[in-house]
Amino acid sequence: MQINMKYLIFFSTLVIFLLVFQGAIRAIQTEELPAQVLRHVVLLKFKDDVTAEQVRSIETTFCRLPDATGLIRDFEWGTNVSPENLDQGYTHLFFMTFNSETDRDDYLPHPAHQEFGQLLTPVIDKVAVFDYWTKP
């Protein structure tokens, strides 16, 4: 019985791929997740005279904080689209997840966060911050 070399290479490559893939899955499954994570929620209400360009600058800069600090586990944000009219003027929500209080506490004085705060202060009317513990 003669084995075609194309099939031998194909099946060898497939076996190697499956072994690597299985190792990656095993690594993901054994990664320890914390029992709880700390959520950090920030609501922003901009001053009435703030331009759309200034708002975009804040959005962009805020979105850079996860990479700039290396402390934020997960990050998302959005603008209010609720029809209930209960937003009290807040237009933006930024939602961050930290693995621990230590990560959050290191984030607050981090130079990138402090620089962001200096950019934000002149254009913000109100800010609300809420932290809570939850399961990941």
N, CA, C and O atoms as a GROMACS GRO file, in nm:
protein
  544
    1MET      N    1   0.085  -0.118   0.000
    1MET     CA    2   0.000   0.000   0.000
    1MET      C    3   0.089   0.124   0.000
    1MET      O    4   0.173   0.142   0.088
    2GLN      N    5   0.070   0.207  -0.098
    2GLN     CA    6   0.151   0.327  -0.113
    2GLN      C    7   0.071   0.448  -0.063
    2GLN      O    8  -0.043   0.468  -0.104
    3ILE      N    9   0.132   0.528   0.026
    3ILE     CA   10   0.066   0.646   0.081
    3ILE      C   11   0.107   0.767   0.000
    3ILE      O   12   0.225   0.794  -0.023
    4ASN      N   13   0.006   0.840  -0.044
    4ASN     CA   14   0.031   0.961  -0.120
    4ASN      C   15   0.093   1.065  -0.025
    4ASN      O   16   0.042   1.087   0.084
    5MET      N   17   0.203   1.127  -0.067
    5MET     CA   18   0.276   1.222   0.015
    5MET      C   19   0.189   1.343   0.054
    5MET      O   20   0.205   1.395   0.164
    6LYS      N   21   0.099   1.389  -0.033
    6LYS     CA   22   0.009   1.500  -0.001
    6LYS      C   23  -0.078   1.466   0.120
    6LYS      O   24  -0.096   1.550   0.208
    7TYR      N   25  -0.130   1.344   0.124
    7TYR     CA   26  -0.216   1.303   0.235
    7TYR      C   27  -0.137   1.291   0.363
    7TYR      O   28  -0.186   1.328   0.470
    8LEU      N   29  -0.015   1.241   0.356
    8LEU     CA   30   0.069   1.228   0.474
    8LEU      C   31   0.099   1.366   0.533
    8LEU      O   32   0.092   1.383   0.654
    9ILE      N   33   0.133   1.463   0.449
    9ILE     CA   34   0.161   1.598   0.497
    9ILE      C   35   0.034   1.661   0.555
    9ILE      O   36   0.039   1.725   0.660
   10PHE      N   37  -0.078   1.644   0.487
   10PHE     CA   38  -0.204   1.700   0.534
   10PHE      C   39  -0.241   1.644   0.672
   10PHE      O   40  -0.272   1.721   0.763
   11PHE      N   41  -0.236   1.512   0.688
   11PHE     CA   42  -0.274   1.452   0.816
   11PHE      C   43  -0.174   1.484   0.926
   11PHE      O   44  -0.213   1.499   1.041
   12SER      N   45  -0.047   1.494   0.893
   12SER     CA   46   0.053   1.532   0.993
   12SER      C   47   0.028   1.674   1.042
   12SER      O   48   0.034   1.702   1.161
   13THR      N   49  -0.001   1.763   0.948
   13THR     CA   50  -0.031   1.902   0.984
   13THR      C   51  -0.158   1.910   1.069
   13THR      O   52  -0.164   1.986   1.165
   14LEU      N   53  -0.258   1.832   1.033
   14LEU     CA   54  -0.383   1.830   1.108
   14LEU      C   55  -0.360   1.782   1.251
   14LEU      O   56  -0.414   1.840   1.345
   15VAL      N   57  -0.282   1.678   1.270
   15VAL     CA   58  -0.253   1.625   1.404
   15VAL      C   59  -0.179   1.730   1.486
   15VAL      O   60  -0.211   1.750   1.603
   16ILE      N   61  -0.081   1.796   1.427
   16ILE     CA   62  -0.007   1.901   1.500
   16ILE      C   63  -0.100   2.014   1.538
   16ILE      O   64  -0.094   2.063   1.652
   17PHE      N   65  -0.186   2.058   1.447
   17PHE     CA   66  -0.282   2.165   1.476
   17PHE      C   67  -0.373   2.125   1.592
   17PHE      O   68  -0.397   2.205   1.682
   18LEU      N   69  -0.424   2.003   1.590
   18LEU     CA   70  -0.515   1.958   1.696
   18LEU      C   71  -0.445   1.952   1.831
   18LEU      O   72  -0.505   1.985   1.933
   19LEU      N   73  -0.319   1.910   1.834
   19LEU     CA   74  -0.244   1.906   1.959
   19LEU      C   75  -0.221   2.047   2.015
   19LEU      O   76  -0.236   2.070   2.135
   20VAL      N   77  -0.185   2.141   1.926
   20VAL     CA   78  -0.166   2.279   1.970
   20VAL      C   79  -0.298   2.338   2.019
   20VAL      O   80  -0.302   2.403   2.123
   21PHE      N   81  -0.405   2.316   1.944
   21PHE     CA   82  -0.537   2.368   1.981
   21PHE      C   83  -0.581   2.310   2.116
   21PHE      O   84  -0.633   2.383   2.200
   22GLN      N   85  -0.560   2.181   2.137
   22GLN     CA   86  -0.597   2.117   2.263
   22GLN      C   87  -0.519   2.179   2.379
   22GLN      O   88  -0.574   2.200   2.487
   23GLY      N   89  -0.390   2.209   2.358
   23GLY     CA   90  -0.309   2.273   2.461
   23GLY      C   91  -0.360   2.412   2.494
   23GLY      O   92  -0.362   2.452   2.610
   24ALA      N   93  -0.400   2.486   2.392
   24ALA     CA   94  -0.454   2.621   2.415
   24ALA      C   95  -0.584   2.616   2.494
   24ALA      O   96  -0.605   2.697   2.584
   25ILE      N   97  -0.670   2.522   2.459
   25ILE     CA   98  -0.797   2.506   2.532
   25ILE      C   99  -0.770   2.470   2.678
   25ILE      O  100  -0.834   2.524   2.768
   26ARG      N  101  -0.677   2.381   2.700
   26ARG     CA  102  -0.644   2.340   2.837
   26ARG      C  103  -0.590   2.458   2.916
   26ARG      O  104  -0.623   2.473   3.034
   27ALA      N  105  -0.508   2.543   2.855
   27ALA     CA  106  -0.453   2.660   2.923
   27ALA      C  107  -0.564   2.757   2.961
   27ALA      O  108  -0.562   2.814   3.070
   28ILE      N  109  -0.660   2.776   2.871
   28ILE     CA  110  -0.773   2.865   2.900
   28ILE      C  111  -0.857   2.809   3.014
   28ILE      O  112  -0.900   2.884   3.101
   29GLN      N  113  -0.882   2.680   3.013
   29GLN     CA  114  -0.966   2.618   3.115
   29GLN      C  115  -0.901   2.621   3.252
   29GLN      O  116  -0.972   2.628   3.352
   30THR      N  117  -0.769   2.616   3.259
   30THR     CA  118  -0.702   2.613   3.389
   30THR      C  119  -0.669   2.752   3.441
   30THR      O  120  -0.622   2.766   3.554
   31GLU      N  121  -0.693   2.857   3.360
   31GLU     CA  122  -0.670   2.993   3.406
   31GLU      C  123  -0.764   3.021   3.523
   31GLU      O  124  -0.885   3.006   3.512
   32GLU      N  125  -0.704   3.063   3.634
   32GLU     CA  126  -0.786   3.089   3.751
   32GLU      C  127  -0.857   3.223   3.738
   32GLU      O  128  -0.795   3.326   3.712
   33LEU      N  129  -0.985   3.219   3.757
   33LEU     CA  130  -1.064   3.341   3.760
   33LEU      C  131  -1.087   3.380   3.904
   33LEU      O  132  -1.105   3.293   3.990
   34PRO      N  133  -1.085   3.508   3.933
   34PRO     CA  134  -1.114   3.549   4.071
   34PRO      C  135  -1.259   3.516   4.106
   34PRO      O  136  -1.346   3.510   4.020
   35ALA      N  137  -1.283   3.495   4.234
   35ALA     CA  138  -1.419   3.465   4.280
   35ALA      C  139  -1.511   3.585   4.258
   35ALA      O  140  -1.631   3.569   4.234
   36GLN      N  141  -1.453   3.704   4.266
   36GLN     CA  142  -1.529   3.827   4.244
   36GLN      C  143  -1.443   3.924   4.163
   36GLN      O  144  -1.320   3.915   4.162
   37VAL      N  145  -1.509   4.014   4.096
   37VAL     CA  146  -1.440   4.124   4.028
   37VAL      C  147  -1.504   4.255   4.075
   37VAL      O  148  -1.619   4.258   4.118
   38LEU      N  149  -1.427   4.360   4.065
   38LEU     CA  150  -1.474   4.492   4.106
   38LEU      C  151  -1.514   4.572   3.983
   38LEU      O  152  -1.432   4.595   3.894
   39ARG      N  153  -1.639   4.612   3.978
   39ARG     CA  154  -1.689   4.696   3.869
   39ARG      C  155  -1.677   4.842   3.911
   39ARG      O  156  -1.704   4.878   4.025
   40HIS      N  157  -1.636   4.924   3.817
   40HIS     CA  158  -1.617   5.067   3.839
   40HIS      C  159  -1.697   5.138   3.729
   40HIS      O  160  -1.659   5.134   3.612
   41VAL      N  161  -1.806   5.202   3.767
   41VAL     CA  162  -1.897   5.265   3.672
   41VAL      C  163  -1.883   5.416   3.683
   41VAL      O  164  -1.889   5.472   3.792
   42VAL      N  165  -1.865   5.482   3.567
   42VAL     CA  166  -1.850   5.628   3.564
   42VAL      C  167  -1.956   5.685   3.470
   42VAL      O  168  -1.966   5.644   3.355
   43LEU      N  169  -2.035   5.780   3.521
   43LEU     CA  170  -2.135   5.852   3.441
   43LEU      C  171  -2.088   5.996   3.424
   43LEU      O  172  -2.042   6.059   3.519
   44LEU      N  173  -2.101   6.047   3.302
   44LEU     CA  174  -2.057   6.184   3.273
   44LEU      C  175  -2.171   6.267   3.218
   44LEU      O  176  -2.250   6.222   3.135
   45LYS      N  177  -2.177   6.392   3.266
   45LYS     CA  178  -2.266   6.495   3.209
   45LYS      C  179  -2.176   6.611   3.172
   45LYS      O  180  -2.113   6.672   3.259
   46PHE      N  181  -2.172   6.642   3.044
   46PHE     CA  182  -2.086   6.749   2.996
   46PHE      C  183  -2.154   6.885   3.013
   46PHE      O  184  -2.277   6.895   3.019
   47LYS      N  185  -2.072   6.989   3.022
   47LYS     CA  186  -2.125   7.126   3.026
   47LYS      C  187  -2.197   7.155   2.896
   47LYS      O  188  -2.166   7.096   2.792
   48ASP      N  189  -2.294   7.244   2.902
   48ASP     CA  190  -2.377   7.274   2.785
   48ASP      C  191  -2.297   7.330   2.667
   48ASP      O  192  -2.336   7.309   2.552
   49ASP      N  193  -2.188   7.401   2.694
   49ASP     CA  194  -2.113   7.465   2.585
   49ASP      C  195  -2.000   7.378   2.528
   49ASP      O  196  -1.920   7.425   2.447
   50VAL      N  197  -1.993   7.254   2.569
   50VAL     CA  198  -1.887   7.164   2.520
   50VAL      C  199  -1.918   7.123   2.376
   50VAL      O  200  -2.031   7.089   2.342
   51THR      N  201  -1.814   7.126   2.293
   51THR     CA  202  -1.832   7.093   2.152
   51THR      C  203  -1.828   6.941   2.130
   51THR      O  204  -1.779   6.866   2.214
   52ALA      N  205  -1.880   6.899   2.017
   52ALA     CA  206  -1.877   6.757   1.981
   52ALA      C  207  -1.733   6.708   1.971
   52ALA      O  208  -1.702   6.594   2.005
   53GLU      N  209  -1.644   6.795   1.924
   53GLU     CA  210  -1.502   6.758   1.913
   53GLU      C  211  -1.442   6.733   2.051
   53GLU      O  212  -1.364   6.639   2.068
   54GLN      N  213  -1.477   6.815   2.149
   54GLN     CA  214  -1.427   6.795   2.285
   54GLN      C  215  -1.480   6.664   2.343
   54GLN      O  216  -1.407   6.592   2.410
   55VAL      N  217  -1.606   6.634   2.318
   55VAL     CA  218  -1.665   6.508   2.367
   55VAL      C  219  -1.592   6.389   2.305
   55VAL      O  220  -1.559   6.294   2.375
   56ARG      N  221  -1.567   6.394   2.174
   56ARG     CA  222  -1.494   6.285   2.106
   56ARG      C  223  -1.355   6.268   2.165
   56ARG      O  224  -1.307   6.155   2.179
   57SER      N  225  -1.290   6.377   2.199
   57SER     CA  226  -1.158   6.371   2.259
   57SER      C  227  -1.162   6.299   2.395
   57SER      O  228  -1.075   6.218   2.426
   58ILE      N  229  -1.264   6.330   2.473
   58ILE     CA  230  -1.281   6.262   2.603
   58ILE      C  231  -1.306   6.114   2.581
   58ILE      O  232  -1.243   6.030   2.646
   59GLU      N  233  -1.396   6.080   2.490
   59GLU     CA  234  -1.425   5.939   2.461
   59GLU      C  235  -1.298   5.864   2.421
   59GLU      O  236  -1.269   5.756   2.473
   60THR      N  237  -1.223   5.921   2.329
   60THR     CA  238  -1.102   5.857   2.279
   60THR      C  239  -0.999   5.838   2.390
   60THR      O  240  -0.939   5.732   2.403
   61THR      N  241  -0.979   5.942   2.468
   61THR     CA  242  -0.880   5.936   2.575
   61THR      C  243  -0.922   5.836   2.682
   61THR      O  244  -0.838   5.760   2.733
   62PHE      N  245  -1.050   5.834   2.717
   62PHE     CA  246  -1.098   5.739   2.817
   62PHE      C  247  -1.075   5.596   2.767
   62PHE      O  248  -1.034   5.508   2.843
   63CYS      N  249  -1.102   5.573   2.641
   63CYS     CA  250  -1.087   5.438   2.584
   63CYS      C  251  -0.942   5.392   2.578
   63CYS      O  252  -0.916   5.273   2.565
   64ARG      N  253  -0.849   5.482   2.588
   64ARG     CA  254  -0.706   5.446   2.589
   64ARG      C  255  -0.658   5.404   2.728
   64ARG      O  256  -0.551   5.344   2.740
   65LEU      N  257  -0.734   5.433   2.832
   65LEU     CA  258  -0.688   5.406   2.968
   65LEU      C  259  -0.660   5.257   2.997
   65LEU      O  260  -0.564   5.228   3.068
   66PRO      N  261  -0.738   5.163   2.945
   66PRO     CA  262  -0.703   5.023   2.973
   66PRO      C  263  -0.562   4.987   2.928
   66PRO      O  264  -0.488   4.923   3.003
   67ASP      N  265  -0.524   5.027   2.808
   67ASP     CA  266  -0.389   4.997   2.760
   67ASP      C  267  -0.284   5.082   2.831
   67ASP      O  268  -0.175   5.034   2.862
   68ALA      N  269  -0.317   5.206   2.858
   68ALA     CA  270  -0.221   5.297   2.920
   68ALA      C  271  -0.188   5.257   3.063
   68ALA      O  272  -0.075   5.279   3.109
   69THR      N  273  -0.284   5.200   3.135
   69THR     CA  274  -0.260   5.166   3.275
   69THR      C  275  -0.224   5.018   3.295
   69THR      O  276  -0.149   4.985   3.387
   70GLY      N  277  -0.278   4.931   3.210
   70GLY     CA  278  -0.255   4.788   3.227
   70GLY      C  279  -0.323   4.728   3.349
   70GLY      O  280  -0.290   4.617   3.390
   71LEU      N  281  -0.418   4.799   3.406
   71LEU     CA  282  -0.483   4.755   3.530
   71LEU      C  283  -0.629   4.717   3.511
   71LEU      O  284  -0.688   4.653   3.598
   72ILE      N  285  -0.687   4.755   3.401
   72ILE     CA  286  -0.830   4.733   3.376
   72ILE      C  287  -0.847   4.600   3.305
   72ILE      O  288  -0.793   4.578   3.197
   73ARG      N  289  -0.924   4.511   3.367
   73ARG     CA  290  -0.947   4.377   3.311
   73ARG      C  291  -1.040   4.380   3.190
   73ARG      O  292  -1.017   4.311   3.091
   74ASP      N  293  -1.145   4.462   3.200
   74ASP     CA  294  -1.243   4.472   3.092
   74ASP      C  295  -1.296   4.615   3.089
   74ASP      O  296  -1.298   4.684   3.192
   75PHE      N  297  -1.338   4.659   2.971
   75PHE     CA  298  -1.380   4.798   2.955
   75PHE      C  299  -1.486   4.805   2.847
   75PHE      O  300  -1.475   4.742   2.742
   76GLU      N  301  -1.590   4.882   2.873
   76GLU     CA  302  -1.688   4.913   2.770
   76GLU      C  303  -1.748   5.049   2.802
   76GLU      O  304  -1.737   5.100   2.914
   77TRP      N  305  -1.811   5.106   2.703
   77TRP     CA  306  -1.872   5.237   2.724
   77TRP      C  307  -1.984   5.258   2.622
   77TRP      O  308  -1.995   5.185   2.524
   78GLY      N  309  -2.065   5.358   2.649
   78GLY     CA  310  -2.171   5.392   2.556
   78GLY      C  311  -2.238   5.522   2.596
   78GLY      O  312  -2.210   5.579   2.701
   79THR      N  313  -2.326   5.566   2.508
   79THR     CA  314  -2.404   5.687   2.535
   79THR      C  315  -2.548   5.647   2.563
   79THR      O  316  -2.595   5.542   2.518
   80ASN      N  317  -2.616   5.730   2.638
   80ASN     CA  318  -2.752   5.700   2.681
   80ASN      C  319  -2.849   5.696   2.563
   80ASN      O  320  -2.854   5.787   2.481
   81VAL      N  321  -2.925   5.589   2.556
   81VAL     CA  322  -3.030   5.575   2.455
   81VAL      C  323  -3.164   5.539   2.519
   81VAL      O  324  -3.256   5.496   2.451
   82SER      N  325  -3.174   5.557   2.650
   82SER     CA  326  -3.296   5.522   2.721
   82SER      C  327  -3.410   5.618   2.687
   82SER      O  328  -3.390   5.739   2.684
   83PRO      N  329  -3.529   5.564   2.661
   83PRO     CA  330  -3.644   5.650   2.633
   83PRO      C  331  -3.714   5.699   2.760
   83PRO      O  332  -3.812   5.773   2.751
   84GLU      N  333  -3.666   5.658   2.878
   84GLU     CA  334  -3.736   5.688   3.003
   84GLU      C  335  -3.715   5.830   3.054
   84GLU      O  336  -3.788   5.876   3.142
   85ASN      N  337  -3.618   5.901   3.000
   85ASN     CA  338  -3.590   6.039   3.041
   85ASN      C  339  -3.560   6.050   3.191
   85ASN      O  340  -3.606   6.142   3.259
   86LEU      N  341  -3.481   5.954   3.242
   86LEU     CA  342  -3.443   5.954   3.383
   86LEU      C  343  -3.292   5.968   3.400
   86LEU      O  344  -3.239   5.936   3.507
   87ASP      N  345  -3.222   6.015   3.297
   87ASP     CA  346  -3.076   6.018   3.297
   87ASP      C  347  -3.015   6.134   3.375
   87ASP      O  348  -2.894   6.136   3.397
   88GLN      N  349  -3.097   6.231   3.419
   88GLN     CA  350  -3.052   6.348   3.493
   88GLN      C  351  -2.941   6.423   3.420
   88GLN      O  352  -2.857   6.487   3.484
   89GLY      N  353  -2.941   6.414   3.288
   89GLY     CA  354  -2.843   6.487   3.208
   89GLY      C  355  -2.716   6.410   3.176
   89GLY      O  356  -2.634   6.455   3.096
   90TYR      N  357  -2.697   6.295   3.239
   90TYR     CA  358  -2.579   6.213   3.208
   90TYR      C  359  -2.594   6.156   3.067
   90TYR      O  360  -2.698   6.103   3.031
   91THR      N  361  -2.487   6.168   2.990
   91THR     CA  362  -2.493   6.122   2.851
   91THR      C  363  -2.402   6.002   2.824
   91THR      O  364  -2.426   5.927   2.729
   92HIS      N  365  -2.298   5.985   2.905
   92HIS     CA  366  -2.198   5.882   2.880
   92HIS      C  367  -2.180   5.792   3.004
   92HIS      O  368  -2.183   5.838   3.118
   93LEU      N  369  -2.162   5.664   2.976
   93LEU     CA  370  -2.131   5.567   3.081
   93LEU      C  371  -2.005   5.491   3.040
   93LEU      O  372  -1.994   5.443   2.927
   94PHE      N  373  -1.912   5.480   3.134
   94PHE     CA  374  -1.790   5.401   3.114
   94PHE      C  375  -1.788   5.294   3.222
   94PHE      O  376  -1.805   5.323   3.340
   95PHE      N  377  -1.767   5.171   3.180
   95PHE     CA  378  -1.784   5.053   3.266
   95PHE      C  379  -1.654   4.975   3.266
   95PHE      O  380  -1.615   4.917   3.164
   96MET      N  381  -1.586   4.973   3.380
   96MET     CA  382  -1.457   4.906   3.390
   96MET      C  383  -1.464   4.792   3.490
   96MET      O  384  -1.539   4.798   3.588
   97THR      N  385  -1.385   4.691   3.465
   97THR     CA  386  -1.376   4.578   3.557
   97THR      C  387  -1.231   4.566   3.603
   97THR      O  388  -1.138   4.569   3.522
   98PHE      N  389  -1.215   4.553   3.733
   98PHE     CA  390  -1.084   4.531   3.793
   98PHE      C  391  -1.083   4.396   3.862
   98PHE      O  392  -1.187   4.351   3.912
   99ASN      N  393  -0.968   4.331   3.866
   99ASN     CA  394  -0.956   4.203   3.934
   99ASN      C  395  -0.959   4.218   4.085
   99ASN      O  396  -0.994   4.124   4.157
  100SER      N  397  -0.921   4.337   4.134
  100SER     CA  398  -0.909   4.354   4.280
  100SER      C  399  -0.920   4.502   4.316
  100SER      O  400  -0.913   4.590   4.231
  101GLU      N  401  -0.936   4.525   4.446
  101GLU     CA  402  -0.933   4.663   4.496
  101GLU      C  403  -0.795   4.723   4.473
  101GLU      O  404  -0.783   4.842   4.445
  102THR      N  405  -0.693   4.642   4.486
  102THR     CA  406  -0.556   4.689   4.464
  102THR      C  407  -0.539   4.743   4.323
  102THR      O  408  -0.479   4.849   4.304
  103ASP      N  409  -0.591   4.671   4.223
  103ASP     CA  410  -0.582   4.720   4.085
  103ASP      C  411  -0.657   4.851   4.069
  103ASP      O  412  -0.607   4.945   4.007
  104ARG      N  413  -0.777   4.860   4.127
  104ARG     CA  414  -0.853   4.985   4.120
  104ARG      C  415  -0.780   5.098   4.192
  104ARG      O  416  -0.771   5.210   4.143
  105ASP      N  417  -0.726   5.066   4.310
  105ASP     CA  418  -0.655   5.167   4.389
  105ASP      C  419  -0.526   5.213   4.320
  105ASP      O  420  -0.486   5.328   4.336
  106ASP      N  421  -0.462   5.124   4.245
  106ASP     CA  422  -0.343   5.163   4.168
  106ASP      C  423  -0.381   5.243   4.043
  106ASP      O  424  -0.304   5.326   3.997
  107TYR      N  425  -0.500   5.217   3.990
  107TYR     CA  426  -0.549   5.288   3.872
  107TYR      C  427  -0.578   5.435   3.903
  107TYR      O  428  -0.545   5.524   3.824
  108LEU      N  429  -0.640   5.461   4.017
  108LEU     CA  430  -0.685   5.597   4.049
  108LEU      C  431  -0.572   5.701   4.045
  108LEU      O  432  -0.591   5.807   3.986
  109PRO      N  433  -0.454   5.675   4.106
  109PRO     CA  434  -0.346   5.774   4.098
  109PRO      C  435  -0.252   5.754   3.978
  109PRO      O  436  -0.154   5.826   3.963
  110HIS      N  437  -0.282   5.657   3.893
  110HIS     CA  438  -0.195   5.630   3.779
  110HIS      C  439  -0.181   5.757   3.694
  110HIS      O  440  -0.280   5.828   3.673
  111PRO      N  441  -0.061   5.787   3.645
  111PRO     CA  442  -0.041   5.910   3.568
  111PRO      C  443  -0.136   5.924   3.448
  111PRO      O  444  -0.182   6.035   3.419
  112ALA      N  445  -0.167   5.816   3.378
  112ALA     CA  446  -0.259   5.825   3.264
  112ALA      C  447  -0.399   5.864   3.310
  112ALA      O  448  -0.467   5.941   3.242
  113HIS      N  449  -0.442   5.811   3.424
  113HIS     CA  450  -0.574   5.847   3.478
  113HIS      C  451  -0.574   5.991   3.526
  113HIS      O  452  -0.672   6.063   3.505
  114GLN      N  453  -0.467   6.034   3.589
  114GLN     CA  454  -0.457   6.171   3.637
  114GLN      C  455  -0.458   6.271   3.520
  114GLN      O  456  -0.523   6.375   3.528
  115GLU      N  457  -0.387   6.238   3.412
  115GLU     CA  458  -0.387   6.325   3.294
  115GLU      C  459  -0.527   6.332   3.233
  115GLU      O  460  -0.570   6.438   3.188
  116PHE      N  461  -0.596   6.218   3.231
  116PHE     CA  462  -0.732   6.216   3.180
  116PHE      C  463  -0.821   6.307   3.265
  116PHE      O  464  -0.902   6.383   3.211
  117GLY      N  465  -0.806   6.300   3.396
  117GLY     CA  466  -0.884   6.384   3.486
  117GLY      C  467  -0.863   6.532   3.458
  117GLY      O  468  -0.958   6.611   3.465
  118GLN      N  469  -0.740   6.571   3.427
  118GLN     CA  470  -0.711   6.712   3.394
  118GLN      C  471  -0.777   6.753   3.264
  118GLN      O  472  -0.820   6.867   3.249
  119LEU      N  473  -0.786   6.661   3.169
  119LEU     CA  474  -0.855   6.688   3.042
  119LEU      C  475  -1.006   6.697   3.064
  119LEU      O  476  -1.074   6.778   3.000
  120LEU      N  477  -1.057   6.615   3.153
  120LEU     CA  478  -1.201   6.606   3.177
  120LEU      C  479  -1.256   6.724   3.258
  120LEU      O  480  -1.365   6.773   3.229
  121THR      N  481  -1.184   6.767   3.358
  121THR     CA  482  -1.233   6.867   3.453
  121THR      C  483  -1.293   6.993   3.389
  121THR      O  484  -1.400   7.036   3.432
  122PRO      N  485  -1.230   7.052   3.289
  122PRO     CA  486  -1.287   7.176   3.233
  122PRO      C  487  -1.418   7.158   3.155
  122PRO      O  488  -1.490   7.255   3.135
  123VAL      N  489  -1.448   7.036   3.111
  123VAL     CA  490  -1.565   7.017   3.024
  123VAL      C  491  -1.680   6.944   3.093
  123VAL      O  492  -1.786   6.926   3.033
  124ILE      N  493  -1.661   6.903   3.216
  124ILE     CA  494  -1.761   6.819   3.282
  124ILE      C  495  -1.848   6.902   3.376
  124ILE      O  496  -1.798   6.984   3.453
  125ASP      N  497  -1.977   6.880   3.369
  125ASP     CA  498  -2.072   6.944   3.460
  125ASP      C  499  -2.092   6.858   3.584
  125ASP      O  500  -2.086   6.907   3.697
  126LYS      N  501  -2.117   6.726   3.562
  126LYS     CA  502  -2.136   6.633   3.673
  126LYS      C  503  -2.070   6.500   3.638
  126LYS      O  504  -2.062   6.461   3.521
  127VAL      N  505  -2.024   6.433   3.741
  127VAL     CA  506  -1.972   6.298   3.726
  127VAL      C  507  -2.023   6.215   3.843
  127VAL      O  508  -2.030   6.264   3.956
  128ALA      N  509  -2.058   6.092   3.815
  128ALA     CA  510  -2.099   5.999   3.921
  128ALA      C  511  -2.016   5.873   3.905
  128ALA      O  512  -1.995   5.824   3.794
  129VAL      N  513  -1.968   5.821   4.017
  129VAL     CA  514  -1.887   5.699   4.016
  129VAL      C  515  -1.948   5.601   4.114
  129VAL      O  516  -1.986   5.638   4.225
  130PHE      N  517  -1.956   5.476   4.071
  130PHE     CA  518  -2.016   5.372   4.155
  130PHE      C  519  -1.933   5.246   4.137
  130PHE      O  520  -1.911   5.201   4.025
  131ASP      N  521  -1.886   5.190   4.248
  131ASP     CA  522  -1.809   5.065   4.245
  131ASP      C  523  -1.889   4.957   4.318
  131ASP      O  524  -1.956   4.984   4.418
  132TYR      N  525  -1.880   4.835   4.266
  132TYR     CA  526  -1.947   4.724   4.334
  132TYR      C  527  -1.877   4.593   4.299
  132TYR      O  528  -1.811   4.582   4.196
  133TRP      N  529  -1.894   4.495   4.386
  133TRP     CA  530  -1.838   4.362   4.367
  133TRP      C  531  -1.942   4.273   4.300
  133TRP      O  532  -2.061   4.282   4.329
  134THR      N  533  -1.895   4.186   4.209
  134THR     CA  534  -1.984   4.090   4.146
  134THR      C  535  -1.901   3.970   4.101
  134THR      O  536  -1.778   3.973   4.105
  135LYS      N  537  -1.969   3.865   4.060
  135LYS     CA  538  -1.900   3.747   4.007
  135LYS      C  539  -1.859   3.773   3.863
  135LYS      O  540  -1.931   3.842   3.790
  136PRO      N  541  -1.745   3.719   3.820
  136PRO     CA  542  -1.702   3.741   3.680
  136PRO      C  543  -1.792   3.670   3.582
  136PRO      O  544  -1.771   3.678   3.461
   0.00000   0.00000   0.00000
